[in-house]
């Protein structure tokens, strides 16, 4: 009896030691990480339309995942290119170099688009404007770069979006591929930075003419229009027009005919999301993402909510319908992931690059503070000329930043600090301006937090302007007389959703304060890989299952 007991004890010890040994030598990771960044998704959209969502899209994320309810963008300006870059680098414009969708280059006197690159050519397109793009303006590594480095480039990384910048910047410097939409053809394309011809799976997807099929019946509401009680009445006066429609009202019956003339019209409809997620599915099959022991990464941007938001404004029935249909698309996409990768084998996160302000007309109607502001180079230059006897001291106003001509001031022996302060004093007397700040001195200014830190984080001394202008709450630029825009520090632009779900994630929610820069290091901690090179964020440890 004693011998049997001893033998059993030895067997248990052997199994235990073996299990501990295997645990220490085998690294667990998900088969696939999927990043879903919804363009212009305000945090409140999760709950404003909650009762109209199904159970398998946004509600699946909320019920099975871990939702962070108090995540903010920690820099300004809150624009698309910066948002996607910050999510994937854990860094800010001061460090990662993407200071806007575009910026002014003081050395050349020219505008720079964030991903424009004339050293490469388009692949799948004859348009240089569409195709000549790369991530070369990005200074920091991304979480996708770090996954490639950690696996000695065995991992596969793919970025997909309607927007070039929202595919290129998340995919990093050396991905398997990055693909974006060509308005001239309705195809997804890439550039010679990545490859010299489109993969067969992309060509096959393009050849199906899915965009044409999606719009053939026009665009009507998913539910009876009377059920859209969370939105303003159809045909509200502050809404823009879809295509050649005479009024912003459902149904948009001419969408198919308009698409034949302008493929880009699909961008501001819910079908742009469907088209993008279709390409994402094709990439999973075509590149065999999540099919082996090495973790892969699929970075998806869903851009249609941004185009719809800009055109119609957040309180429109059109925007609500985009989200209700996106909810269905996400449910179908998660089902596809369950079937191909495995239900417990992938990790997904959903967030946004920025939010969006309510339309001025909507705010006026409901007696909320709002207004329009203008940024007139000519007017300000005339004031500076009268004071300093030199014309055109301002070279550019963009991203709510004023660029002064440093070379001209030096040639004319002007005191740059004196010129700058004179202009700041003028701006601070403007009724639309809350603060005008010398960007070099923002850290020691009397501007309250969190605005001060967000100015500092957003100031890239090589690419940003000299003066940052902060406008009053809900004031919009004059070019947004219909629909809306974004870019400010305020909660409607900076408060974003963040939900993790799947492998390695425990369900729950938190109201603790976090920043957009915390997303990348959380993924790094989950995958046990190095933080991106410019990372300033911290892992959100509470979401990771022990």
C-alpha positions in Angstrom: 0.0 0.0 0.0 2.8 2.4 0.9 4.6 1.6 -2.4 1.4 2.5 -4.3 1.0 5.7 -2.4 4.6 6.6 -3.0 4.3 5.9 -6.7 1.2 8.0 -7.0 2.9 10.9 -5.1 5.8 10.7 -7.5 3.5 10.7 -10.5 1.7 13.8 -9.2 5.0 15.6 -8.6 6.2 14.7 -12.0 3.0 16.0 -13.6 3.2 19.2 -11.6 6.8 19.8 -12.4 6.1 19.1 -16.1 3.2 21.5 -16.1 5.3 24.2 -14.4 8.1 23.6 -16.9 5.7 23.9 -19.8 4.1 27.0 -18.3 7.5 28.6 -18.1 8.7 27.7 -21.6 5.5 28.3 -23.6 4.3 31.8 -24.2 0.6 32.3 -24.5 -0.7 34.9 -27.0 -3.9 35.3 -29.0 -3.8 34.1 -32.6 -5.0 37.5 -33.8 -5.3 41.0 -32.5 -8.0 43.2 -34.2 -8.0 46.9 -33.8 -11.3 48.6 -34.6 -11.0 52.4 -34.7 -14.4 54.0 -35.5 -13.8 57.5 -37.0 -15.6 60.3 -35.1 -17.2 58.0 -32.6 -18.2 59.9 -29.5 -18.3 57.9 -26.3 -22.0 58.6 -25.8 -22.9 56.7 -29.0 -22.5 53.5 -27.1 -25.5 54.4 -24.9 -27.5 56.9 -26.9 -28.5 54.2 -29.4 -28.2 51.3 -26.9 -31.8 50.2 -27.0 -31.7 50.0 -30.8 -28.6 47.9 -31.0 -28.8 44.1 -31.4 -27.1 41.7 -29.0 -24.1 40.7 -31.0 -22.4 44.0 -32.1 -21.8 46.8 -29.7 -23.7 45.0 -26.9 -21.4 42.0 -27.2 -18.4 44.2 -26.7 -20.0 45.9 -23.7 -21.3 42.7 -22.1 -18.4 40.3 -22.9 -15.6 42.8 -22.9 -14.0 45.4 -20.5 -15.3 48.9 -21.1 -13.3 52.0 -20.1 -15.8 54.8 -19.7 -13.4 57.7 -18.9 -10.8 57.7 -21.7 -9.7 61.0 -23.2 -7.4 62.3 -25.9 -4.4 64.0 -24.1 -3.3 66.4 -26.9 -4.7 68.9 -29.3 -5.7 69.2 -32.1 -7.9 66.1 -32.2 -7.7 65.1 -35.8 -7.8 61.8 -37.6 -4.1 61.2 -38.5 -3.0 62.1 -35.0 -5.6 59.9 -33.3 -4.7 56.8 -35.3 -1.0 57.4 -34.7 -1.4 58.0 -31.0 -3.5 54.8 -30.5 -0.9 52.7 -32.2 2.2 54.4 -30.8 1.1 55.3 -27.3 2.7 58.6 -28.0 1.7 62.2 -28.8 2.5 64.6 -31.7 5.4 66.2 -29.8 7.2 62.9 -30.1 5.7 60.7 -32.9 5.8 63.6 -35.4 2.3 63.4 -36.9 1.2 67.0 -36.0 -2.1 67.0 -38.0 -3.7 65.5 -41.1 -1.4 68.1 -42.7 0.8 70.8 -41.5 2.9 73.7 -42.9 6.6 73.1 -43.5 8.4 76.3 -42.5 11.6 75.3 -44.4 9.9 74.8 -47.8 6.9 77.1 -47.4 4.6 74.2 -48.5 1.8 72.2 -47.0 2.6 68.6 -46.1 0.0 65.9 -46.0 0.8 63.4 -43.3 1.4 60.3 -45.5 2.2 61.9 -48.8 5.4 60.5 -50.3 6.5 61.3 -53.9 9.3 58.7 -53.7 6.7 56.0 -54.1 4.0 55.2 -56.7 0.5 54.0 -56.4 -0.2 50.3 -56.9 -3.7 49.5 -58.3 -4.3 53.2 -59.2 -3.1 55.6 -61.8 -3.7 58.6 -59.5 -0.6 60.0 -57.8 -2.8 61.8 -55.3 -4.4 58.5 -54.3 -1.4 56.3 -54.5 1.7 58.1 -53.5 1.7 57.5 -49.8 3.8 55.8 -47.1 4.4 56.1 -43.3 7.8 57.9 -43.7 6.6 61.0 -41.8 6.0 58.8 -38.7 8.9 59.1 -36.3 7.9 56.4 -33.7 7.3 52.7 -33.9 3.8 51.4 -33.5 2.5 48.4 -31.6 2.2 46.6 -34.9 5.9 47.4 -35.5 6.8 46.0 -32.1 4.8 42.8 -32.8 6.9 42.3 -35.9 10.1 42.9 -34.1 9.1 40.6 -31.2 8.4 37.7 -33.7 11.4 38.4 -35.9 9.0 39.5 -38.6 7.1 36.2 -38.6 3.8 38.0 -37.6 1.6 39.3 -40.4 0.2 42.9 -40.1 -2.5 44.4 -42.3 -4.2 47.8 -42.3 -7.5 48.6 -44.0 -9.5 51.8 -44.3 -11.3 54.0 -46.8 -8.7 56.6 -45.7 -5.0 56.3 -46.7 -3.8 57.8 -43.4 -6.0 55.6 -41.3 -4.6 52.4 -42.9 -1.0 53.5 -43.3 -0.2 54.9 -39.9 -1.7 52.1 -37.7 -0.1 49.4 -39.9 3.4 50.8 -39.1 6.6 50.9 -41.0 7.0 47.4 -42.4 3.6 45.6 -42.5 2.4 42.8 -44.7 0.2 45.4 -46.4 -1.9 48.6 -46.1 -4.9 49.2 -48.3 -7.1 52.2 -48.9 -10.0 53.3 -51.1 -9.6 54.9 -54.6 -12.5 57.3 -55.3 -11.7 57.3 -59.0 -12.3 53.5 -59.4 -14.0 52.2 -56.3 -11.0 49.8 -55.7 -8.8 49.3 -52.8 -5.2 50.2 -53.5 -1.7 50.4 -52.0 1.7 51.9 -52.9 5.1 50.7 -54.0 6.4 51.4 -50.5 4.7 48.0 -49.6 4.7 46.0 -52.8 4.8 46.3 -56.6 1.4 44.7 -57.3 -1.8 44.1 -55.5 -2.1 40.6 -53.9 -4.5 38.3 -55.6 -7.0 38.5 -52.8 -7.3 42.3 -53.0 -7.7 42.1 -56.8 -10.4 39.4 -56.4 -12.2 41.6 -53.9 -12.0 44.6 -56.2 -13.3 42.6 -59.1 -16.5 41.7 -57.2 -17.6 45.4 -57.4 -19.1 45.1 -53.9 -19.5 48.9 -53.5 -21.7 48.9 -56.6 -23.8 46.1 -55.2 -24.1 47.8 -51.8 -25.6 51.0 -53.1 -27.8 49.5 -55.8 -31.0 49.9 -53.7 -30.1 53.3 -52.4 -30.0 54.2 -48.7 -33.1 54.1 -46.5 -33.3 53.7 -42.8 -32.8 50.3 -41.3 -35.8 50.8 -39.0 -39.0 52.7 -39.7 -38.0 56.3 -39.5 -40.5 57.1 -36.7 -38.4 54.9 -34.4 -35.3 57.2 -34.6 -36.4 59.1 -31.5 -32.8 59.6 -30.4 -32.2 62.0 -33.3 -33.5 65.3 -34.6 -36.2 65.4 -37.2 -35.2 64.4 -40.8 -34.5 67.5 -43.0 -33.1 69.6 -40.1 -31.7 72.9 -41.5 -28.1 72.4 -40.2 -27.6 69.1 -42.2 -25.6 68.9 -45.4 -26.6 67.1 -48.6 -25.7 63.6 -49.7 -24.5 63.5 -53.3 -26.9 65.5 -55.5 -29.9 65.2 -53.2 -32.0 68.4 -52.9 -32.7 67.8 -49.2 -31.0 65.8 -46.4 -33.9 63.3 -46.2 -34.5 59.6 -46.5 -34.7 57.7 -48.8 -31.6 58.5 -50.8 -32.9 56.7 -53.9 -30.3 58.1 -56.4 -27.3 56.7 -54.6 -26.6 54.0 -57.2 -26.6 56.5 -60.1 -24.5 58.9 -58.1 -22.0 56.2 -57.3 -21.4 55.6 -60.9 -20.2 59.2 -61.3 -18.6 59.6 -57.9 -17.4 56.5 -56.1 -16.5 58.6 -53.1 -20.2 59.2 -52.3 -20.2 55.8 -50.5 -17.9 57.2 -47.8 -20.7 59.1 -46.0 -23.1 56.2 -46.1 -23.2 53.1 -43.9 -22.1 51.0 -46.8 -18.5 52.4 -46.6 -18.2 50.4 -43.3 -19.6 47.3 -44.9 -17.2 47.6 -47.8 -14.2 48.0 -45.4 -15.1 45.1 -43.1 -15.5 43.0 -46.3 -11.9 43.7 -47.2 -10.9 42.9 -43.6 -12.5 39.5 -43.9 -10.8 39.0 -47.3 -7.5 39.9 -45.7 -8.0 37.2 -42.9 -8.5 34.6 -45.6 -6.0 35.9 -48.1 -3.1 36.4 -45.7 -4.2 33.5 -43.4 -4.3 35.8 -40.4 -4.6 34.0 -37.1 -4.0 30.6 -38.8 -0.7 29.6 -37.1 1.0 29.9 -33.7 2.4 33.4 -34.4 0.1 36.3 -33.4 -1.0 38.5 -36.3 -2.5 42.0 -36.2 -5.4 43.4 -38.3 -5.8 47.2 -38.0 -9.2 48.4 -39.2 -10.5 51.9 -39.5 -14.3 52.4 -40.0 -14.3 55.8 -41.6 -18.0 56.3 -42.7 -19.2 57.7 -39.3 -16.7 60.5 -39.8 -17.9 61.4 -43.3 -21.5 61.2 -42.2 -20.8 63.2 -39.0 -19.1 66.0 -41.0 -21.9 66.1 -43.5 -25.0 65.7 -41.3 -24.0 66.4 -37.6 -24.1 64.1 -34.6 -27.9 64.5 -33.9 -29.0 63.5 -37.4 -31.0 60.4 -38.4 -28.3 59.7 -40.9 -25.6 59.3 -38.3 -27.9 57.2 -36.1 -28.6 54.9 -39.1 -24.9 54.6 -39.8 -24.3 53.3 -36.3 -27.3 50.9 -36.3 -26.0 49.4 -39.5 -22.5 49.3 -38.2 -23.8 47.4 -35.2 -25.1 44.7 -37.6 -21.8 44.7 -39.5 -19.8 44.2 -36.3 -22.0 41.4 -35.3 -21.4 39.6 -38.6 -17.7 40.4 -38.4 -17.4 38.9 -34.9 -19.2 35.8 -36.1 -16.8 35.5 -38.9 -13.9 35.8 -36.5 -15.4 33.1 -34.2 -15.7 30.7 -37.2 -12.3 31.3 -38.8 -10.0 32.2 -35.9 -11.9 30.8 -33.0 -14.1 32.4 -30.4 -11.5 32.5 -27.6 -8.5 32.8 -29.9 -8.5 36.5 -30.8 -8.4 39.8 -28.9 -10.3 42.8 -30.2 -10.3 46.4 -29.1 -12.7 49.2 -30.2 -11.9 52.9 -29.9 -12.1 56.1 -31.8 -9.6 58.6 -33.2 -11.7 61.6 -32.0 -15.3 62.6 -31.4 -17.4 65.5 -32.9 -19.2 68.6 -31.9 -22.9 69.2 -32.3 -23.8 71.3 -35.3 -24.1 75.1 -34.6 -27.7 75.2 -35.8 -28.7 72.3 -33.5 -27.0 74.1 -30.5 -28.7 77.4 -31.4 -32.1 75.8 -31.6 -31.7 74.4 -28.1 -30.2 77.6 -26.6 -26.7 76.1 -26.0 -23.6 78.2 -26.3 -22.1 78.1 -29.7 -20.8 80.3 -32.5 -18.6 80.5 -35.6 -15.0 81.7 -35.7 -12.9 82.8 -38.7 -9.1 82.7 -39.2 -8.2 85.4 -41.7 -4.5 85.7 -42.6 -5.1 88.9 -44.5 -6.8 90.7 -41.5 -4.1 89.6 -39.1 -1.3 90.4 -41.5 -2.7 93.9 -42.0 -2.7 94.5 -38.3 0.9 93.3 -38.0 1.9 95.4 -41.0 0.5 98.5 -39.4 2.4 97.8 -36.2 5.7 96.6 -37.6 5.8 98.0 -41.1 6.4 94.5 -42.6 3.8 92.6 -44.7 2.9 88.9 -44.6 4.5 88.0 -41.3 1.9 85.2 -41.0 2.6 82.4 -43.4 -0.2 80.1 -42.5 -3.1 79.4 -40.1 -4.0 75.8 -39.8 -4.9 73.3 -37.1 -5.9 76.3 -35.0 -2.3 77.3 -35.0 -0.6 80.5 -36.4 2.7 80.1 -38.2 4.9 83.2 -38.3 7.6 83.7 -40.9 10.8 83.4 -38.9 13.0 84.0 -41.8 11.3 87.3 -42.7 11.3 88.5 -39.1 15.1 87.8 -39.0 15.7 89.6 -42.3 13.7 92.6 -41.1 15.5 92.6 -37.8 12.2 92.2 -35.9 11.9 90.9 -32.4 10.1 87.6 -32.9 8.9 87.5 -29.3 7.5 91.0 -29.6 5.6 90.1 -32.8 4.2 87.0 -31.3 3.0 88.7 -28.1 1.4 91.5 -30.1 -0.6 88.9 -32.1 -1.5 86.9 -28.9 -2.9 90.1 -27.4 -5.0 90.7 -30.5 -6.3 87.2 -30.5 -7.2 87.3 -26.8 -9.5 90.2 -27.4 -11.5 88.2 -30.0 -14.9 87.2 -28.5 -14.5 83.7 -30.0 -11.2 83.0 -28.3 -10.8 81.4 -24.9 -7.0 81.4 -24.9 -4.2 82.2 -27.4 -1.0 80.7 -26.2 2.7 80.9 -27.2 3.3 77.2 -27.9 6.9 77.3 -26.7 5.8 78.8 -23.4 2.6 76.7 -23.0 4.0 74.6 -20.1 4.5 77.7 -17.9 1.3 79.5 -19.0 -1.7 80.3 -16.8 -3.9 78.1 -19.0 -5.7 75.6 -16.7 -5.3 71.8 -16.9 -5.9 69.7 -18.8 -5.7 72.2 -21.7 -2.1 73.2 -20.8 -0.8 69.7 -21.0 -2.7 68.9 -24.2 -1.1 71.9 -25.9 2.3 70.8 -24.8 1.7 67.2 -26.0 0.4 68.5 -29.3 3.3 70.9 -29.9 5.8 69.5 -32.3 8.5 72.2 -32.6 9.5 71.2 -36.1 5.9 70.9 -37.5 3.5 72.9 -35.4 2.7 76.6 -35.5 3.9 79.3 -33.1 0.6 80.2 -31.4 -2.2 77.8 -30.4 -5.7 79.2 -30.4 -8.3 77.7 -28.1 -11.8 78.7 -29.0 -14.9 78.9 -26.7 -16.9 75.7 -26.2 -18.8 74.5 -29.2 -17.6 77.3 -31.5 -17.0 75.9 -35.0 -15.0 77.2 -38.0 -17.0 79.0 -40.6 -16.5 76.3 -43.1 -18.7 74.0 -40.9 -22.0 75.9 -41.4 -23.6 72.6 -42.2 -22.8 69.4 -40.4 -20.0 69.6 -38.0 -16.2 69.1 -37.4 -13.8 68.3 -34.6 -10.3 69.3 -33.3 -10.8 70.8 -29.9 -9.9 69.8 -26.4 -13.5 69.6 -25.2 -15.2 66.4 -24.1 -17.3 66.1 -27.3 -14.1 65.8 -29.3 -11.8 64.2 -26.7 -14.0 61.7 -24.8 -13.7 58.4 -26.7 -14.9 54.8 -26.3 -12.4 52.1 -25.4 -13.5 48.4 -25.1 -11.2 45.3 -25.0 -12.8 41.9 -25.6 -11.6 38.3 -26.2 -8.5 36.4 -25.4 -6.8 37.6 -22.2 -9.5 40.1 -21.4 -11.8 39.8 -18.4 -15.3 41.3 -18.6 -16.1 44.4 -16.7 -16.1 48.2 -16.8 -14.3 51.1 -15.1 -14.8 54.8 -14.7 -11.2 55.5 -13.8 -9.4 58.1 -15.9 -7.2 56.9 -18.8 -5.7 58.4 -21.9 -5.6 57.4 -25.5 -1.9 56.8 -25.0 -2.6 53.9 -22.7 -4.0 51.7 -25.5 -0.7 50.6 -27.1 1.1 49.7 -23.8 -2.0 47.7 -22.7 -1.6 45.7 -25.9 2.1 45.4 -25.3 1.5 44.0 -21.8 -1.1 41.6 -23.1 1.2 40.3 -25.8 4.4 40.5 -23.7 6.3 42.6 -26.2 8.2 45.9 -26.0 6.4 49.2 -25.8 6.5 51.3 -29.0 9.6 53.5 -29.1 7.8 56.9 -28.3 5.3 55.5 -25.8 4.3 57.7 -22.8 1.3 55.7 -21.7 0.8 53.0 -19.1 -0.9 49.6 -19.3 -4.5 49.4 -18.2 -3.8 46.4 -16.0 -7.3 45.9 -14.8 -8.5 44.7 -18.2 -6.0 41.9 -18.5 -7.0 38.5 -17.2 -4.4 37.0 -14.8 
